[in-house]
Amino acid sequence: MIHILKANEDHVKGIRKVCSDGNWATYREIYAKEYIERVIEEFYNEERILKEVTTSNREWGGYFVAIDKGEVIGAGGGGMIGDNEGELYVLYLDPTRRNEGIGTLLLEAITQQQKEEFHAGKQWVSVQKGNEKGIPFYEARGFVFEREQDGYGNKEDEDYRSLRYYRFI
């Protein structure tokens, strides 16, 4: 049985693994290897994840994890970007566990936190252009495309694009 809970120090290695593996599975056909490695090193190193599981505030609500048989099989988190607007910053699953409803359970936990603790009425997510795993997932959950923008962390010779989606919650 899958359990969704707020992450703690015991989940750091599992979060790192699921986010790294999920990143490769999602982006290997879209991004250069160097870009993927740079993003994983910046966001999914154990030191940063440890800090992020021990910190929770309006800007970063902390990680939530999906646990099955003691193993982290999904991780996600978000925070507030305005008085009543939340953002989903990260949501990854073990690539072998897609289409089991795990992403939906994690999104629901993050959304509930943003609504109940921080009084969000609107939620945003950025999805990389060409992410054919993420785009249908978010659209099926009521997110509406608003605009295209530069991807996060582009270097001068990179032109990756990000799609901004929102929904009312």
Buried (B, 14 or more C-beta within 10 A) or exposed (E): EBEBEBBEEEBBEBBBBBBBBBBBBBBEEBBEEEBBBBBBEEBBEEEBBBEBBEEBEBEBBBBBBBBBEEBBBBBBBBBBBEEEBBBBBBBBBBBEBBEBEBBEBBBBBBBEBBBEEBEBEBBBBBBBEBBEBBBEBBBEBEBEEEEEEEBEEEEEEEEBEBBBBBBEB
